Amino acid sequence: MSQITAESTTIIANKSNNGPSFIGGVYLPPFSTDAVTSLQKSLNDGFDYIVTDLPVLAAANPGATKTRSDVTRLESKWWTTSVVGLVGDPPSWKEASPRKTYPGETLLKALTSTGTSDRAIATRNEAHAVLMGMMEWAAHMNIPAVILPHVPLIEFHDAQHDGDDHMPPSTPNDQRSTTSQTNINNRSAKEYARILAALATSPVCTTSHVQLWIRVPLTLQHLRSFQLLLARGDHAPSIGCMLSIESLLDANDLPDLLRELHPFLGGGNVKAVSWNTAVFLKNKKGYPALSKSHQFLFQMLFGRLGRTLRLMVEGSVGEPGVNVPSPSKATARDIGQHGGGSSGRLHHLQYLRHLRSRDPLTKLLDSEEAVIETPYLDHLQSPLQPLGDHLEYQTYETFEKDPVKYKRYGEAIALALEDGIDQERFEYLGSTTTTSGQLKKMVRTAQGDDDDELFDDVDADYAYGGETVHVDIHRVTILVVGAGRGPLVKEAIDAVSRVSATWINKTSDTPEKRRKALYAKIIAVEKNPSAILYLQSLRSSDASWTGGQDYNPESDSMETHEKEGEIIIPGSSNVYIVGCDMRQAADSVLKYMLHNPNLRADLVVSELLGSFGDNELSPECLDGVQRCGILKESCVSIPQSYTSFLAPVSSTRLHNEAKSQSCHPLNPNEGPSGPSIGIQRALETPYVVRSHAASQNHTEQACWTFYHPHSSSKQKKVPQKTNTVMDNDIIENENFSAETAKNIDNDRCAHLSFRHDATRGVATGCGYGACNPEMTTAASVSPDEASSVSKTDNTPLVLHGFLGTFHSVLYESKDGTKSSVISIAPASFSVGMFSWFPLFFPLKEPLRVPPGAYVNCSIWRRSDRERVWYEWCAEVVTGEDGEEVVLSTGCVHNPGGRSYHVRL
């Protein structure tokens, strides 16, 4: 036989190359017991793994005489990386069956029979021994996953055995058809759930980590039956789903299927999807292709789970191994009878790879931000303790790569500066008379900017000459709190330069044609000593941080500059580094500002937002800055406001991840020998997570909004939608003094009601990313059909928690014509931004929401002198306001901050 080289090894769990995430497997029935031949043929065609029948051990079935030569011919690395097992019928049972069945049908019927006769019991015991023997062999070989039959839709009982101990009746026919006899709550389904639950807690799954892929045909009844099985199995993480697409899809059935599939992708623990060759059509050249409905389904599945989803091709084609004529000589009949390649399924794989390589999916799955996000998918992280934790160098570096966040901050700073100049809010320092060429050279020297377009009215031929110009210099003081490694400082410097360049190009109507420019004092406040060292290094090496002048540490303080004077270049900035807690004006620079009102901040810029907006203590920190008295009463904050949003989410994976936190050590320094976190603390802690295998089932709703600086002269309403423009009825002569920031109560509460959504929130996807209106259109129904949909929609939702997000207005002008916004709320998501992931609030017990019912959620933000924490609870309700009936309710999570809090 030919050799299988190590270079072709692929790992089922992860791609070994850097190409697009696409893991494809194949099932070749003629070689289902010969993994060597199957691997040779499939690897030659570019498949990553194969499916092989699990053998029946002699101890389980003494009559099993067939051997497996591939066991001695294949090294262990192939079994552990490139093989998935299949639970099928024992060979002797297959031979006794005169009709074609799906893999494992006979075994399933014997396993789940509810008969009480001696024959039924003996057959059931034998079937159980066969199954356990197969699973133990899979664990012995370290096979990563095993495919099992689907959940039975009818009950199998003793009366169905008609002569052959191992043969179920000839009727009813295939369970995939919907008949009046089907019942997803039948006793055989419960028996199957019991068997799988026991298997999931056995060493096969807990020690050898074999995953159970339950086949789930893509029909409404099979999707619902698997949800019941998961619930009965306590949503064990080892019980997963392999969606099986086996029949053509009517375009009229697509909306119903999308509405059903959306919550299933979060709650169904989907591991793989198989495409039967029977669902492929033929294009004009005779090659396999999918219908428009199936193409849309492919895009949905891979758009949601493409970075972790395994794909499989199965079903019959022409004789594998028979060579097909070359494409130039092959007829449509040749191609149709044989799928190409050594496996006979090459053309099917090529077509599916083609669908994966289309623009919508490559932009979603292969972009730079997608690559950065991949290690964080469904990985729970405890939120930062912002006043106690110091970020690492690499963390700063990763966040600074965000292509959207800092651009929006730069735009916000520039808008605030432009409005400040226009409204004459910045201190006038004096004017200078110079030539246009000299002015151009000064600004370029200060900023290191060679962009001539910024000064389009200045003759480039003049190095020092040109017309005489008069420039009025206005000073702006910018306070950057939580400066980190300085990305916001850089944006402030650039904004001062850009705005000055714009105003220098503008001439007034006076005879002198006076122009305006800014000079900025930027105070960077940071508590992390390591980050301060980085900032000081930047200031000593970058002239744009020292107003275009050489760095001189001996005369570098703000007080020295004020007393002895300094050279001011239009459009330049001078940065001062302050190392202290932003809530305390303990540094000499801040004290000097406090005693010199004209030097207090005109603009305070911060990036203290957390995933839920306020969960990293942005309100307490910015209120503390205001209480220090270092802000002018006309000071503007960036951000101006931020709103917290909440939405229900279905995600078996996130819930299992939260439960698994209970085994982690309470104190990481003590290691495994120390006390564990415990289940209560694990499920009463909110986690930052890049949700992936999750489904947001309703449009997010606003909880509360914080505004900065705090003013006692205005109250604003919380927007009810993320795309609602913030209320800008600003009262004239607002007072943002230090006095107004005293005794602020930042505690909040919100009581939200998530009513029935006809589309089940399909447009919101996994709860992270922009809404997809195309999905809404595809899943929507006409008004005439809406009532019938609500009647036929009898699938309950299973909720595992809530996703918290935020929407922040960094800056908006008083007239509302100019603004800069960042958001991770799906309805207003800032596409391309990856600095924040949602905050997952788990529920101790998943909530089952029956048709016609809705979800109420209450959430509180609480605090004392030392801590801030959240409390939350949810309930399932039916009826209208005033006549509500509570069907079920959960407890209040984290009361009094007993499990989780943020230290002040």
PyMOL commands that set and color helices and strands:
alter all, ss='L'
color gray80, all
select helices_A, chain A and resi 6-8+29-31+35-44+70-73+76-81+91-96+105-111+118-140+158-160+187-200+203-206+220-232+251-267+277-279+292-305+332-337+346-356+359-365+368-376+393-399+405-422+436-447+452-455+487-505+529-541+543-545+553-555+558-564+588-595+597-599+618-627+652-663+668-673+679-682+738-741+762-764+773-779+783-792+826-828+895-897
alter helices_A, ss='H'
color red, helices_A
select strands_A, chain A and resi 23-27+49-53+83-86+145-148+211-217+239-245+270-276+281-282+288-289+310-314+427-435+468-481+514-526+573-579+601-606+631-638+641-650+687-688+695-696+701-707+748-754+797-812+819-823+839-849+854-863+867-878+885-889+902-903
alter strands_A, ss='S'
color yellow, strands_A
deselect
rebuild
show_as cartoon
